[in-house]
Amino acid sequence: MQTCCAYNNGGNNMSITTDLSAKLTSLLSYIASFFTAAGSYVNDMDIGVVVGVLCAVFTAFINWFYKDRQRQRATLKSEREARIQALQEQVLLKQLQHIEQERCSHVLDDIHKD
């Protein structure tokens, strides 16, 4: 007796979702076995050392980050102060020129009066 089924293509009736779930299950089992093997190899002291090293690296990174920001702020502050000083010098020079012009005009007025 021979049966014909539209869903049976030569005995290969595995759907896409079944194939995907099989791959996912296989991947998860490999990941679980890796962590099981790693857990049996590593003891508490090794975990403490790894955590300590990671904390030290993280602390060094955070210190570098904030020191770099501090250095940038100091550079900006010194640039700002230099600009302010240059502007103040310009203002003082303008005031001095104005004072000299007034003195010259007063001297010329005094000369013309005599």
C-alpha positions in Angstrom: 0.0 0.0 0.0 1.4 3.3 -1.1 0.3 6.6 0.5 0.7 10.0 -1.0 0.8 13.0 1.2 1.3 16.6 0.1 3.3 17.3 3.2 5.6 14.4 2.9 8.3 15.3 0.3 10.3 12.1 0.2 10.2 11.6 3.9 11.6 15.0 4.7 8.8 16.6 6.7 10.9 18.7 9.0 9.6 22.3 9.1 11.6 25.5 9.4 10.6 26.1 13.0 11.7 22.6 14.0 15.0 23.0 12.3 15.6 26.4 14.0 14.6 25.1 17.4 17.0 22.2 17.0 19.8 24.6 16.1 19.0 26.8 19.1 18.8 23.9 21.5 22.1 22.6 20.2 23.7 26.0 20.7 22.3 26.4 24.2 23.6 22.9 25.2 27.1 23.8 23.9 27.0 27.1 25.9 25.9 25.3 29.0 28.6 22.7 28.7 31.2 25.4 28.2 30.2 27.1 31.5 30.0 23.8 33.3 33.5 22.9 32.2 34.8 26.3 33.1 33.1 26.2 36.5 34.7 22.9 37.3 38.1 24.2 36.3 37.9 27.5 38.2 37.9 27.6 42.0 36.8 30.5 44.3 40.3 32.0 44.5 40.6 32.2 40.7 37.2 33.9 40.5 38.3 36.4 43.2 41.5 37.1 41.3 39.6 37.7 38.0 37.1 39.9 39.7 39.9 41.9 41.4 41.7 42.4 38.1 38.6 43.5 36.3 37.8 46.0 39.1 41.4 47.3 38.9 41.1 47.8 35.1 37.7 49.4 35.4 39.0 51.8 38.1 42.0 52.7 36.0 39.7 53.4 33.0 37.4 55.6 35.1 40.4 57.5 36.6 41.9 58.1 33.1 38.5 59.3 31.8 38.0 61.9 34.5 41.6 63.0 34.5 41.3 63.6 30.7 38.1 65.6 31.2 39.9 67.6 33.9 42.8 68.3 31.6 40.4 69.4 28.8 38.6 71.8 31.2 41.9 73.2 32.4 43.0 73.8 28.8 39.7 75.5 28.0 39.9 77.6 31.1 43.5 78.8 30.3 42.4 79.6 26.7 39.4 81.6 28.0 41.6 83.5 30.4 44.1 84.3 27.6 41.3 85.6 25.4 39.9 87.7 28.3 43.4 89.2 28.9 43.8 90.0 25.2 40.4 91.7 25.1 41.3 93.7 28.3 44.6 94.8 26.7 42.7 95.9 23.6 40.3 97.9 25.8 43.1 99.5 27.7 44.9 100.5 24.5 41.7 102.1 23.1 41.3 104.0 26.3 44.9 105.1 26.2 44.5 106.3 22.6 41.4 108.1 23.6 43.1 109.8 26.5 46.1 110.8 24.3 43.7 112.2 21.6 42.0 114.3 24.3 45.3 115.6 25.6 46.5 116.5 22.2 43.3 118.3 21.4 43.6 120.2 24.7 47.2 121.1 24.0 46.2 122.3 20.5 43.4 124.3 21.9 45.8 125.9 24.4 48.2 126.7 21.6 45.5 128.3 19.5 44.2 130.4 22.4 47.6 131.9 22.9 
